[in-house]
Amino acid sequence: MREVWPGDSYPLGGTWDGVGTNFSVFSEVAERVELCLFDDEGREERVDLTEVDGLCWHGYLPGIMPGQRYGFRVHGPYDPARGHRCNPSKLLLDPYAKAVEGELTWHQALFSYDFTDPSRMNTEDSAPYMPKNVVVNPFFDWGTDRPPRTPYHQTVIYEAHVRGLTMRHPAVPEEQRGTFAGLAHPAVIDHLLSLGVTAVELMPVHQFVPEHALVARGLTNYWGYNTISYLAPHNGYSSTGQRGQQVQEFKAMVKALHEAGIEVILDVVYNHTAEGDHMGPTLSFRGIDNAAYYRLHDGDRRYYLDYTGCGNSLNVRSPHALQLIMDSLRYWVLEMHVDGFRFDLASALARELHDVDRLSAFFDIIQQDPVISQVKLIAEPWDVGPGGYQVGNFPPLWTEWNGKYRDTVRDFWRGHGSALPEFATRLAGSQDLYAPSARRPVASINFVTCHDGFTLNDLVSYDRKHNEDNGEDNRDGTDDNRSWNCGAEGPVEDPEIIRLRHRQRRNFLATLFLSQGVPMLTAGDEFGRTQLGNNNAYCQDNEISWVDWSLVHVEADLLAFVRRLSELRRDHPVFQRRRFFHGRKDGNGMRDIVWFTPGGREMSSADWHTGYAKSLAVYLNGEAITEPGPRGERIVDDSFLLLINAHHEKLDFTLPGVDFGDAWQVVIDTAEDKPREEPSPEERIPAGSRVPVIGRSLQLLRRARSESARSGTAG
């Protein structure tokens, strides 16, 4: 008989202390809980956890060391109509496991109901088809690791997929491609630094499993938004494949990125799990305490409320489900040293009943938590339920993926409708969305593209999605792409269309980096990555989704352009405002921003609402920055003039008079294939001059500080 000590109810999960391992699992409905230990041959030993405190079943096993594989079996009511789905024939993953070994093998034994008669319980043992949890060694030499803590206004985010970013990188050793070690490779980090990236936002790295329907079609869940374990790094991203080593490898990746000054932000999926709806498999939460972990229909508790489109929604009204989320977040900050989180479908977490409540328990707890409240918190501010679109409505600690920014910028540059007034608002930091809740421009995470939808190259090359490879008859993915193919669908040889597409890419990138807020660049957009028109490549673990690093040479000019934009943003505080523009004269007669018509006069109300205007100029006064520096000093910068022409024809812009500067220099012109070098002193355009701006392009002009003697009375 194996020796079992009482142990402790906390911490939950399997925790090694150097001598043995304490196991604890929550279940309010359980009548008996078995800890299942597996040896290297897959033989199972079952140990009863007889101690119960605070609804947690626990025991301490001396001699159980890191590398031990385990799971749970929970005996209790199987009564789906009442929301209970306990079934001891199903091996269950530990919700608090730090590592998972193996993959899921789809088999009917994974399901708690009989396929021939769903009202009957299926008693076939699922253990042979289940991955197993692994006890891990938590100790790691962090050395002098410190979080970079880059302020939001200086942040440049790079959204990337661990596997997709490195699978085709020629400098990454083959055995490290697609792994945490590959992402930490010096060649990858050097590329990020060359772009001015200060934070990588990694698509889900929590342990996930592919859906049965995808596997049946010969596909997989590539993106990873199908989580089954919230404290375990995905084992498929380990370069060694050794049991539990993904934890050490993830930590080493974070340490390497931190040494380069790059933060790590995780895209987390706390809104649903991989167990799906009432016809889904029993893998973990469902068999442990279904009603505690999931939102169920009050009228018929066999069914799940689904605010996510994935079959279920995590029950954030339950203190134990809420505790799991908070324990997971703290673990990733304190033990794994990550710097922030992007919450997938965050509106689903805010639902108390059926409405999205900005002051729900989840946000209250985040607000007061001394650990989580101090890291970067980014919301995807929508879900698929009624009233789920909540851009601008999250609490002050939070930043948001600004979907309105994406849509408006796309509409403006494709020449759709009367987007000019809203485009100006988004360019200036989306004050309409964030000022009412006492937030600043940095509350807006600005993006033109992300993992979900067209790449930047495809945004200017396709009018329609082309998702045939997904096996859903092109029904999946959004039809609201707000894209424009510039005259022909897909790859072309027409030089005029190619030039226009290249110009449009530069327009989007320049707008992104020169807008107030926090720019987010999607991996590969800096050198024209394509998914061949697939706008929903969630199931494509292949060259459709993987970043093609050969484009670094093919698209060298585009890459250089992005680096130039990032450099400009980094070096000039006028593009990193921490407060909103006010547009009014201050005590010195200065204005921080002025909007002009192409003719050179200030925009009137009528100009904003003509319904057809697609062009304007924006003056950004570098000597009217209202926020102080970190030591209270006044911040003074160069002043800039943006000439923006989304019209299809060339326009001559008249520069403002001498009150705004004697002369200007062009530093960015999206009509040019190659980025401009730093202009020489001789390259000056006098005030009041007419500057031609070709159709669908923009120019950025700079007035040096030394020439701004008259700016004290500007405007």
N, C-alpha and C positions, 0 to 999 in steps of 0.2 A: 504494500500500500504506500502511495506517495504521501510524504509528510505535507500537511497543509496547516498553516497558521491562520489566525483570524484576519490579520492584515488590516487595512484601512479603507474607508469608503472613498477617500480622496487622496491623491488625484485619480480621476477616472482613467480607464485604459490600462495598458500593461506598462508598469514603470520599474525599471531595473535600478537597484541601489548599490550595486557592486557585490552583493552577496546572493541576492535572489530577486524575485519579481513580484510586485503587488499587482493584482488584477481587480478591477472594479468596473461594473457596468450598471447603468440605470435601467430599471423597468418597474413601473407601477403595477402592471397587470400580471407580471410573472408569478407563477406558483413554484417554480424551480428553475435554477440556472446552472448549466453545465459549462465549465471551461474545457475546451477540446484542444489537446496538445498533439502535434503531428511531428513524427520523426522524419529522417531523410528519405525513408522508403514510403512515406505517406501513411504509415500506420497511426491510428488515432487512439489516444488515451483520454478518457473523460474524467473530470474531477468536479464534484459538486461544490458550488460556492454556497455555503449555508449561512454565512453572516450577512445580515441585511440592516443597513442603517441609512436613514434618509432616502429610502427607495433604491438604494444602491447595493447590489450584490457583490461581495468582495471576498478575497482570500489572498494570502501571501504564500508563495511556494519557494522555499530555499533551494538554491542550486539552479534555478531557471535563469539562463544566461542570454545575452544578446544573440540573435540568430534563431531563437526558438520560434517556431511557427505555431499559431493558435487561432482559435475562433470561439464562438459561443453557440450554444443551443438553448433556447428558451421554451420552457413548458408553461402553458397557460391557455386561456380561452381562445378557441378558434370560432369566432362568431362575427363574420363580416358585417351582418346587418347592424351590429352594435359597435362596429369599428375595430374589432379585435381580430388579429390574424397571427397569433402565436402558432408555431408548428415546429416541434423539436426535430423533425426529420430534415430541417433546413439548417445548414451551417451558416452562421451569421458573422459578418465582419464587425469588428469592434468600431463603433463610431469615433472612438478616441485613439485608434491605432496610429502610431507614428510611421509605420511602413507597411506595405503590402507586397507580397511575393506572388508571382504567377499571373495568369490571365483568366478571364471568364471563358468557359466553354459552354456555349449555348446548348441546353438540353431541357427536356420537359421536367426533369427533377428540380430545376431551379424555381418552379412555379408551385405555389401552395394549393392550387386547385387542380382537379382532374380535367384534362383536356376534353374528355368525352362527356363529362358531366360537371360543369363548373361549380355546381352546388356542393360537390363532395371534396373533401380535403385530400390532397395528394401526399402520400407518406413515403414516396421514394426519396432515398438519401441524396442530398445535393452535394455533399462534401467532395466527391471525385471531380466535380465540375467547377468548384469554387476556388478563387485565389485565397491565400491565407494571410493573416496578419503576422507581423514579425516583431519580436521584442528588439529594441534598438539600444545601442550605446549612445547616450545623449552627450557625451563629453567630446569637445572639439576645441582645438587651440585657435581661438580667435585673435590671439596676439594683441595688437593695438587697434583692432577694428573699431571704427567710430562711424556713426551714420553721417552722411554728408550734410543733411539738413539744408538742402538748397532752398532758398525762399521761393515761393510760388512765382513771383514776378520775374525771377531769373531762370525759371524751369523751362526746359525743352524736352518733351516726352516723345519717346520712340516706341510705338506699339509693335510688338514682335511675338512670334511663335517660337518656342524653344527649338522645336524640331525643324520647322520650315526655314528659320533664319540660317541654319548652319549645315543643312543636308548637302548643299551643293557648293560649299565654300572650299576653294582649292587649297587654302593654307591650313585648314583644320584637318588633323589626321583622321583617316577614314573611320577608325573605331570611336572617335569622339563626335562625329557628325550626328546632329539630331539630339544632342544631350546637353545637360547642364555644363559639363566640362567643355563642350564645343562652344557654348555661348561665352564661357570665360576665357577662351583662347585669345592671346594678345592681338592677333590679326583682327578679330571681331571687335575687341575693345578699341583698338586704334581707329577702326572705321567709325565707331560711335563718337569717339572724341573729335574726329575730323569734321563731324556734322554739328558739333556743339551740343550733343545730347547730354542732358544732365540726369535723365531718369529713363529706364526701360520699363515699359508696362507689359508684363508677360501675360499672354493668354493662359487659360487655366493650367496650373501645375498641380492642383490637388488630384489625388488618384481618381481616375475616371474609367468608365467602361463603355464600349460601343453598344448601340442599340441592336436588338435582335434583327429588326427589319433591315438595317444597314448591312449587317454581316451576311444576311440571306441574299443580298444583292451584290456581294463581293466587295463591299465598301467598308468603311469604318468611321468612327467619330474622330475626325482629325482635330477639330478645334478644341475639344475637351470640355464642352459645356454639359457634361453629364456626370457630375461628381458622385462618388460613393464613399469617400473618406476625406474629411475636412482637415485632418492634421498630417496627412501623409503626402510627401512629394510623389508625383507619378513615377512608377517604377520603369516605365518605358523610356524615360529620359535619363536613365543611368547608363554611363559608358561601360561600366564593368559587368553589369548584370548580377553582381554578387548580392547576396541576401542582405537587405537593409542598407546597402552602401549609397543608395540614392539620397539619404539624409546627409551624409558627410559630403557628398558631391555637390548638393544644393548649397550647403554652407560655404564650401570652397568657392563656388561661383559668386555668391554674395560678397564674400571677402575680397575677391579679385576685382569686382566691379566697384566696391567701395574704395579700394586703393586708387582707382582711377577717378574717383570723385563722382561716380554714377550711382544714383539711387535705384532700388528695385521695388517696383510696384506690382502687386499681384492682382490679376483679374479673378475675382472670387464669385462663386455661384452658390450663394446661400438661399436662393429662392426656391429651388427644387432639388431633387436627387435623381439618381439613375434608376430608381425602382419604378418610375412611371405611374400609370393609372391603375385601376382595380384589376386590370388584366396583366399587369407587369410582374416581374419576378420578385421573389423574396430573397434579398441579399443582405440586409442589415436592419435598418430602422423599422421596416414594416413588421418584421418578425420579433423585434425587441419590444416595441410599444407603439403600435401603429397610430393610435389616437393622440398620443402625446407629441409625436413628431410631425404629423401631417394635418393639414386643414381638411376636414371632412364635411360633407353636406349634412346639415342639421336634419333634414327630412329623411334622408336615407344614407346612413353612415357607411354603406358599402362603397360609396363614390367619393371622389376627391375633388375639392375645389381646385381649379386650375387657372391661375393668373399668369402662367408662364408659357402656355402652349406646349408644355412638356409632360403633361399628365398629372402632375401634383404640385402642391405648394407647401413649403415648410411652414409649420405652425408656430409663428413667432409670438403667438399669444400664450404658448406653453412656456412656463419658466425653465423647463429642462431643455427644450429646443433652443430657447434664447441663450441659456447657459452654454450649450454646445457652440453656438456661433461666437459668443464672447470669448470662451476658452480657446477656440481655434484662432481667433484674431490675436489674442495676447500671445499665444504660442509662437505664431509666425513672427511677431515683433521681438519678443524677448529671447526666444531660443534660436530662431532662424535669421534674425536681424534684418527683416524686410522693413521698408520705409513707407509703405502705404498700400492702399487697396483701392481697386476699382470694382464697385459692386454691380454685378450683372443684374438687370431688371430690378433696380433698387426699389421701385415703387411697390413691388410685391412684398417687400419687407416692411413697408409702412402701413399695411392694411390691418386695421384693428377689427373691423367687421367687413364691410364691402367697400367702404370709401378709403381713399388714400389719406392718411392722417399724418400731417407733418410733425405732430407731437406724439407719435405713437411710442410705445414702450421701447422699441428698438433704438430710436433716436435719443430718447431720454437717457438710456443706459450708456450709449456711446458718448453723449455729452459729458457725463460725470466720470467716465472711466479715465484714470490718470495715465494709462498707457495708450489706449487706442485714440483718445482725443488729441494726442500730440503727433500723430503721423498724418500723412496725406490721405484724405478721404474723398474719393471721387465716385459720384453716383451716375449710373446710367438711368436717367430720370424718367423711365417709362416701363410699363409692362403691357401685357395683352388684354388685361381686364378693363371693365368700364371705368372711365376717369383715370386711366393709368398714365396718361401723358402729363408729366409734372415738371417740365423744364422751368426752372426759376423758382420752384417752390420748396426747395430743401433748406434745412436750417443753416445758420451762419457758419458753422465749422466746415461745411461741405463745399466742394466744388462739383461741377456737373459737366458731363459730356453735353455740349451745347448743340443739340440737334437742329435748332433754328438757325444757328450760324451755318452749319453744313448746307441746309436747304437753301438759305438765302444767297450764299456765295455761289452755289451751283446755278441758281436761277439767274442771278445777275450776269454771270459771264457767258451763259448760253443765250442771253438776250430775251429772257422770258418775262413778259408782263412789265409791271411798274415796280421793279424791285429796288429802285434807287434809294428811297428813304430808309427802308429796312437794312439795305446793304450798308449804308452809312452808320446806322446804329450798331450793327454787328462789328464793323471795322473799329468803332470807338469803344468797344468793350461790353456791349449789351446792357447798358444802364437800365433800360426798361425792365429787364428780367431780374436783375440782382440788387439794384439800389433799394427797392421797397423792403427787402429783408435784411437791410444793413450789411450787405456784402459788397465786395470791391470787384474791379474788373477781373482779378485773378480767379474769381468764382467760375469763370467761363473757360472750360477746356475747349479750345477751338480746334476743329478738324474739318477737313474736306472729304477725306476718305478714312475708313477704318477696316478692320478685318471683315466686317459684315457689309457686303456690297461690292461695287466695282473698285478696282485699283485706280490710281490716278490716270494711268495710261489708258485704261479701258473706259474711264469716264468721258474721255474725249474721242473715243473710237467706236463706241456702240450706243445705239439708241435703245436697244432691247437686250434683255438678258439672254444668255445662251447656256442654259444649265442642263442640257441633254445628258451629259455624262453622269449626272446625279441619279439617273434612273427614275425620275418622277415626271416624265413627259413634259419637262420644262414648266411645271406648275409651281415648284418651290421658288423661294426668293421673291423679293419685292418687285413690283412693276413700277414703283414710284422712284425711279433712279435719278430723275432730273439731269440726265446726261444729254450729250449732243455729239454725234459722230463726225461733225464737221463736213458732212456731205456724202459720206459713203460708209457702209457698215463693215467694220472689221479691218483687217490689214489691207493696205492699198499701196500702189506705186506712184500715184499722182503726187508730184512734188508740191503742188499748191496746198493740197489737203494735208500732207505731212507737215509742211511749214506751219499751217494754221493750228494743227494739233499740238505741235511743239510749243507754239506761242501760248496756247490755252493752258498747257501744263505749267508753264512759267507764271502765267497770270494767277493760277490757283495757289502756287507755292509762294509767290510774292505776297499775295493777299494774306495768306496764313501767317507768315513770319512778321508782317508789318502791322497786324491787327493787335489791339490791346487784348489782354487775356493770356492764356497759356497755350502755346501751339503744340499740337500733337501730330507727328509725322508717322505714317504707316510704313513699316519695313519694306524696302524695295522701291517705294515711290520716288526716292531720290535718284534712281537710275532707270525708271520706266518699266518696272515689273508689270507683266500682264498675266491675267488668268483666262485669256481668250474669250472674254465676255461672260464668264461665269461669275455671277454676283452672289453666290451662296455656296462657296467651296468648302463647306463644313465637313464634307465626307471625302474630300480628295487629298489623301496622304500620298501625294505624288508630285510630279513636276508642274502640275497646274497650280499648286499652292506653294511649293518650295521657292525660295528666293533664288533667282538665277544670277549668280555673281559674275558671269561673263559679261553682263550688261554694264559693269563698271567701266569697261573699255569702250563698248559700243556707244554708251551714253555719257561719256566723260564730260561733255559740256554741261549736261543737265546736273550731274553730280557737282561740278564746280560751281554752278549757279546756286544750288542749295547751300553749299558751304559758304558762299559769299553772303547769302541772305542771313544765315545763322550768325555769321561774324558781325554783320551790321546790327542785328538785334542785340547781340551780346555787348557790343561796344557802346550802344546808345540808349541811355535811360528813357529817352522820349518814347521808345517803343515798349517800355516795361513799366508803364504807369501803374502805381498802386492805388490811385484815386481816379475817380471819373473826371473827364473834362467837364468844365462848366460853361465855357464859351463866352463868359462875361468879362468885362474889363475889371481888373483888380485896382488896387490903390495907385499903382504905377501906370495905369492906362493900358496894361497888357492883357491879351487874351491867349489862352492856352491852345485853342483850336479855332480855325476859321474855314468855312466852306465857300468855295467859289464856283461859279459857272465856268465853262470853257472860255467864255469871253472875258473873264478876269474880274467880274463884279461879284460881290457877295451874294450868296444864294438867298432868295426871298422865299416866302411861303409858297408863292405861285410856282417858283422854279422846282420846289420839292414835289409838287403834285401835278405836274403837267401830264403824267401818265405815259409819257414816251421817252423821258430823259434817261439816257444811259451813260452819261459822262459827267464828271465833276473833278474839281481839284480840292485838295485838303492841305491846309497849312498847319503844321505841328510846331509849336513854339518851344524850343529847347530852353528858353530863359523864363518860362512861365510854369515850370514844374512845381506843383504846390506841396508835394510830400518831401520831407527832409530825408537826408541820408542816415545811415545807421548810427552816426554820432551827432545827429541833430544839425548837420551842416546843410547848407543850401545846395541843391543839385542843379547844375547848369550843363546844358548839352548844346550841340549844334541844332539848328532848326531845319525842318524838312518840308518839302512840298511834293505831294503825290498827285500826279496827273493820270487820271483813270478814264479810259475810253473803251467802254463795252459796245460801242456802236460798230457796225460793220465797215464803216468808211473812216478814212483819215480825218482827223480834226486838228485845227490849229488852236492851241491853248495860249491865251494871253497871260503872262506871268503878272503877279501883283505888283503894285507900285513900290517905290523905294522905301516906304514906311515898313515894308516887310523884308527888306534886304536889298542891297545894291546889286548883287549878282548871285547867280546860282550855278551849281555844277551837277551834271547828270551822273548819278552813281549806279542806277539800275535802269535798264530798258529791256522789257520783256520781248520787244520786237527783234532783239539781237540774239543770234544763236549762242554766242559766247558771252560769259559775264564780263562786264567792264572791269578793267584795272582801275586802281585808284586814280581819279582824274588829276591832271597837272594843274598848277595855278593858272595857266593860260586858258584852260578850258572853262571859260566863264560866260554865262548868258546874262546880259544886263536885265535889270528889272523892267517890266513892261514889254519885253520882247515876245514875239510869237514863236511858239515851239510846236512843230508838227508831231502829232502822236498818231501812229497808224492805227487802223481799225483793230479792235480787240487786243489792246495792249495797255501797259501802264509804264510810267516813268517815275523814278524817285529822284528828286533833286535835293541837294544839300546846300545850305548857307552856313559858312563857317562862323564860329563864334566871334572871331576877331572882327568880323564885318558887321556886327549887329548893334552898332552904336545907336541907331534910330529905333531899335526894336522896343525900347522902353515905352514908346508911344504908339506901337503898332496897333492898328485896328481901332 
